[in-house]
Amino acid sequence: MAKNERATLEANFKAARRAAIYAQESAKNPELTFPESTFEEADAKEMAARAKGYRAACIDVLVYSSDGTSDATDKVQKWIDEAEQQAGATLTAGWAK
């Protein structure tokens, strides 16, 4: 995998993770968000499920692109940590089913 492809994968993954976190927080506390940016609980759960699936896909891509000798899980966990730090919240387990 080329460096720019990996960077794109990382950026897109982090953006999806942050979007799921923002949707989760909006659904949990609708009074804290602008009315036009409030998410329904079902929509937030769907975004969380997509983010979880995206995590698995990223790990698969990184492992495949490195012939199975990658620390893909650690890399993706680092991306998750960075996205959650940037969002100021975590994607909780109840939302990522």
Protein Blocks (a to p, Z undefined) as FASTA:
>chain_A
ZZklmmmmmmmmmmmmmmmmmmmmmmmmmmlpcfklcccfklmmmmmmmmmmmmmmmmmm
mmmmnnopacklmmmmmmmmmmmmmnopacdfklmZZ
